[in-house]
Amino acid sequence: MQIDPRSARQLLELQLSNMSNQTSGSAAADSTNDFSDVISGLLNTNANGGSDSENQAILSKRSNDGLLWLQLGSTYSPDMHTGSTTHANALNAVLASSAAGAVDSGKSVPTDFESLIAQASIKYGVPESLIKAVIDTESGFNPNVVSSAGAKGLMQLMDGTAAGLGVSDSFDPAQNIDAGTKYLSLQLQRFGGQEKMALAAYNAGPGRLSRLGVTSDNELMSMLHLLPVETQNYISKVERARSKYML
């Protein structure tokens, strides 16, 4: 059965509208603005000769993935992070090759959520110290905190982002840490392991960052003044916090 691009657009727009009122703030604030780029990518894929069964499988997979791919942008593959350690290992390699300054030994200062953070670190290939730094910056390790924008829990997940990541209770430390780390790992993957870019995307939304047209941490820092003041400060706050947890 041939997939009608117009019908696909209508279905996706309808699904997006149901979640657009929830998605704003830290962790995927700019998902709606990424929508047109994602649609274009989908329609181009359909026009470039993919089989009907392949295209239907892609649509089904992305629908079942809670439309997280719309929040992350067209470079996100829903087939990533499905239990295999391959992608986690690959991301670790990218982070290691792109690291500048202090070297992360992989060890970190213990916290009250040590086992949950360790599990998420192994699962998604994100250093424990970076996870802890994000939690420290976002919530001060308070699992019950709610921001003025409505972000919840340890890694301050917005409701729309949490739903896309399969979270039923953002105040549950296990769910929040797993989902927040997964989202952070996807930003690291999207931006080639560039940590400053990933952190800016985590805070301001990947769409906002992509529209700057930067491709490296150095380029981002030269144009940082074009991002919200909160995001400008967020990167340095996380980096300072990370230094407390690295051993």
N, C-alpha and C positions, 0 to 999 in steps of 0.2 A: 504494500500500500504506500503510495507516494505521500510524503509529508508536505503539507501546504505551509510555506513559510509564514503567510499571513495568519493562518490558524495558530501556528506555534507562537507567534508574537502575541496574539490575543490571550492565549492561555497563560503565557508567562507573565504578561502584564497584569492579568487578573490575580495570579498567585502573589506577585510582588506587591500589589496594592493591599492585600490582606495583612502584610507584615510591615509595610513601610512606616506605619505610625509608631512602631515599636523600635525601629532601628535608628539610633542616633547616639552620639557621645563616644566615649572611649571604647575601643574594640569594635570596629566596623561602623563608624559614624556615617560614612559617605557611600553606602551601598547603592542608594537610589541613583546617584550620579554616575555610577558605573554601568547602569542598565543598558544604555544605548550601545556602548561598546561591546557588551556581552552579546546582545541581540545580533549585532552586525557580524560578530564572529560566528555565531550559531548559523545564521543564514548563509554566510559565505561557505561554511563547511558543507551545508546541504547542497549548495550550488556547485561545489567542486567535485561531485561525483561519488560521494559516500553512498554505500548501499542502503536501501530502505531499512533493513533489519539493523544495520549498524547505527543509523541515525535514531531509530526508535529506541534502541538500547541506551544511547547517550541521553536522550530525553528522559527515559524512565529512571536511569541511574541518578540524574541530576535532580529529578523531582523527589526521589526517595531520600536524597541527601539533604532535605530540608531547605533547599534553595540557598544553601551556604555558598555555592559557587557564584550566585549573584552578588553576595556581599563581598566576596574576595576578588572578583574581577575575572576576566576571560582567561587568565593564565592558570587558574586553579583547576586541577584535575581531581574530580571526585574519587578517582581510583587510588589516590595517594592515602597513606596512613590507614590501611585496612587490616592492620595486625602484623604485617611483615616488618622485620627490622631493616630491610634494605634501604628504605628511604631515610630512616633515622640515621643509619650509618653514613649514607651519602651526605646528609645535612651536616653531620658532625665533621666530615672531611672538609666540606666547604667552609664551615665556621673556623676550623683550624687553619686553613690556608689563607683566610682573609683576616685573621686576628691581627690587631696592631696593639702595641703597648704591652700591658700586663698579660702574661700567659696564664690561661686557666688550666690548672692541673687536673681538674675534674673533681677535686675534693672541695668541700665547702663547710662553712660554719653551721652546725646543727640548728634546727628550729623546731617549733612544736608540731610541724607538719612534715617531718623529715621523710617518712616512708612514702607518703603520697607524692612528694616532690621528686624523690628518687625514682619512683615508678614512672612518672610522667617524663622525666628526663631521659630515661632509657627508651621509653616507648616512642618519643617524638624527636629524639636527638638534640634536645636543647640543654645546654649546660645548667646544672643545678644552681650555680651562682646567679645566672641570668634570670631564672624563674623566681628565685628568692628576691632578687632586686626589683623585679616587676611587682611582686606581691607587696614588698615593703613600700614601694612608691605608691601603689594603687590603694592599698587598704591598711598599711601598717600592721598586717597580719591579723586584722579583725574580720572574721568570717561573716559577721552580721551587718557590716557597714553598707549604707546606701547613699550614693552621691546625689547631689541636687538634680542631676540629669536622669537619675533612675538606675545608674549602674550599680550592680549588686555583688557582694561577696568579695572573696580574697583577691581575685584578679579583675574585679569590676566589670562584669559582663552585662551588656545591655540585653533586655529581654529578647529582642529579635535575633541577636547574635547567639544567645544561649539556646534559643529554640532551634536555630540552624545547626548547632553543634550537638543537639540531642540532650540538652540539659533540662531536667524536670524541676530541679530545685537549686537555684544559684547560691543559696546559703549553705548547701552541703559542700564541705571542703573538698571531698573526693571528686565530685562532679565538676566543681568550679576550677580546681587545679588542672584536672585532665583537659577540660575544654579550653581553658585559657592558654595552656601550654600548646595544645594543638593549634589554636589560632595563631599564636606567636610563631610556631614552627612553619606554618603556612606563609606567613609574611616573610620569614627568613628565606624560605624556598623561592618565593615570588621575586625577591630582590637579591637573589644570588648570594645570600649569606652576609649581606651588608647590614650590620647590626643597627646602626643609627637609622637607616632607612626603615628597617623592620619595626623599630620602636616608634618612629614617627607614624608609621601606618597603623600600628596598634592603637595609638592615641587619637589620631586625627582621621583615620580611615584611609585605605589604600588608594581610593579614587582621587582624593585631594592630593596625595603625594605624587601619583602618576601624572597628574595634570601639570606639575612643575617641570616635567620632562627631564628629571635628573636620573643618572644611572649609577652613581656611586656615592658613598658617604661623603667624600670630599666635595662633590658637586652640591650635595644636600646642604652641607654646612655653609657653603658660599651663598645659598639662597634661603637660608633658614628664616630670615626676617620676613619672608613671604608667607610663612605658616603662622597659625595662631600662637599667641604668646605662651599659652599653656603648653603647646607642643614644643616650642623652643626650649622651655624650661624642663619639660618632661625627659628629654634625652639625657641631659646632664644629671638630673636627679637619679635616674636609673643607673647611670654609670657610676655615680658616687656611691649609691647604695650597693652596687655590685662589689665594689672594692672592700666592703665590710664582710662579705661572705666568701671571697676567694681565699684559698689557702695555698 
